[in-house]
Amino acid sequence: MKILHYALGFPPERTGGLVKYSLDLMNEQISQGHEVVMVFPGRVNFLKREPYFKFGKRQNIPYAELVNSLPLPLIGNIKNPQDFMKHTDSKVFVNLLESEKPDVIHIHTLMGLYGEFLEEAKKHNIKIVFTTHDYFGISPHPKMYLSGHDFVDDKKYDIWNNIRPYGSKTIKLRINQLSIYPALRTLVKKLKKSSALVDDLSEQTGWSTEIDFDFQELKKYYLSMLECVDIVHFNSSVSKKVYEQFLPHMTWKNAILSISSNNIEKFGEISLFAKPIESIAYIGPYSREKGFFEFLKFATEFISKKQNNKAFIMGDNPSTVCLNISNLGYYDRNTLVENLKLVDLVLLPSRWHETFGLIASEVLSTGTKVAITRKMGVSDIVPDELKINDLQNINIDTFSKMEGVVLLPSMKSHVQRVMRLYEL
């Protein structure tokens, strides 16, 4: 089968779980004998206004880089919605589809994508599959979360009518499409110093009910793109619930399929054993929506209860200072495994309706226990005994006594299920 993927691109230009998963998926499909091409939103050429493709191969994957894609709201929110729904000549996409002749188009994000691409795919009777990595498209913010407020749970206020004050100018968003962006990002991370002792920002209230007509038009633009989709791959029951809540009339074929990763240390049945919990850790961005500040409060109390108790954080700026809590900073697959040897329990107190949460699978694959909030999609594969509503009410002794088995699918078996999904 020939599969054309639309994803965000390659490291170091693009980072994150979506990027890692899509590349792992493509490489495994190639190893299983399928033909793969990745289309991704690439650089900006200020000398040419119209989009065009540049072809090549990276990390064993043939690609078609979409130069002059629509803007990518990766480093901020949308401020000027008109810039994100511009039309273009569909000929560039017709030429791509007729030269590549894919059997399936697998969309991993709508960011940077012109509506004409999917419209032409439908005209060519090419099956379109969409994976719900986040909520971009049914929300102008991938997490549907602003200023401490989860709009998924909000029946009164529409995030599309409230995003503009949080938006960044389009020219600022275009920076991450410059070829020098990875170097700039690395430099900023090295220079950045921060202190994260308390979250002193209260959740915003008093959101607006006034209609922002420009953003409502953008909402319709993305809806028209999603209406081109034939099959939706929900990566969790959480993402399925949220998409169906906001798009109740869609008639997609769909399936819930938990995702996997080549970062998972061991596959199959993973045993978790009863043992005293004397060290806890948080893994992920040091951000509000991930529950980082709740973890800091809990960790401070945990450390104070017993002399041998320890707490760690990892996954973000190594310069962040937290009193009595060790900051292990950024990690890769190898350092994650080494760091987890210091940890008895990982806490992931996410505050947004996280569509999955691959780090939980990666932690469990080492035999380390991980407690997650029920808002996380990875709860589909995490034992009930390790699910929490919030950190305030958890009992460490209960987690100490918990033992059981977790089943983690390999990337190979996951791809086999994805291929069956394409046949729906």
LINLIN-V909164 format. One line per field, one symbol per residue. phi: phi as a letter, one per 20 degrees, with the letter a starting at -180 (. if undefined). psi: psi as a letter, one per 30 degrees, with the letter a starting at -180 (. if undefined). burial: I if it has 16 or more other C-alpha atoms within 10 Angstrom, else O. A space follows every 50 residues. Layout:
phi: ???
psi: ???
burial: ???
This chain:
phi: .dcdedcepdfefccofffffffffffffffeneeccdebfdfddfecee fbdddabclmdfcceefmfffdeedreeddfgfdcfebffgfegffffee lfecddedaefmefgffffffffelefddcdefbdfpebfdgelbclnde ffeeedddffecegfefdfgffffgfdefeggffffffffefcbccebee deffcmfedffeffffffgffffffffefecdefeafffffffffecfdf dffbbecfecafeffcdnededdfafddbcbdcqfecffengfffgffff fffffcfefccccbobgfefdcgmdedemfbcgffffffffecebedceg ddfffboffffffgfenefcdcfffefffgdeggfdeceaffdedfffff efbrcdddffffffffffffffeg
psi: kkkjkjafallfeklleeeeeeeeeeeeeefgglkkkkkljblkjffkel llkklakkhgjkljkjkhllljifgllkeifefghkllkfeeeeeeefee hkekkjkflfkfkkefeeeeeefghkkkkkkieagkefkfkffhkkhgkj fegjfekkffggfefglkkeeeffeggkfgeeeeeeeeeefkklkieljg klkklhlkfkkjeeeeeeeeeeeeefffkekkjkflfeeeeeefefifgk hlklkkjklakffkeklbkkkklklkjfkllkkakileffgeeeeeeeee eeefekefklklklfajffkkkkgkkjfallaeefeeeefffkfkkkihk flikecifeeeeeeffgkkkkllffkffffgkkefgklelffgljeeeee fklakkjjkleeeeeeeeeeeff.
burial: OIIIIIIIIIOOIIOOOIIIIIIIIIIIIIOOOOIIIIIIIIIIOOOOOO IIIOOOOOOOIIIIIIIIIIIIIIOOIIIOIOOIIOOOOIOIIIOIIOOO OIIIIIIIIIIIIIIIIIIIIOOOOIIIIIIIIIIIIIIIIIIIIIOOII IIOOOOIIIIIIIIOOIIOIOOIIIIIOOOIIOOOOOOOOOOOOOIOOOO OOOOOOOOOOOOOOIOOIIOIIOOIIOIIIIIIIIIIIIIOIIOOOOOOO OOOIIIIIIIIIIIIIIOOIIIIOOOIIIIIIIIIIOIIIIIIIIIOIII OIIOOOOOOIIIIIIIIIIIOIOOIIIIIIOOOOOIIOOIOOIIIIIIII IIIIIIIIIIIIIIIIIIIIIIIIIIIIIIOIIOOIIIOIIOOOOOOOII OOOOOIIIIIIIOIIOOIOOIIOO
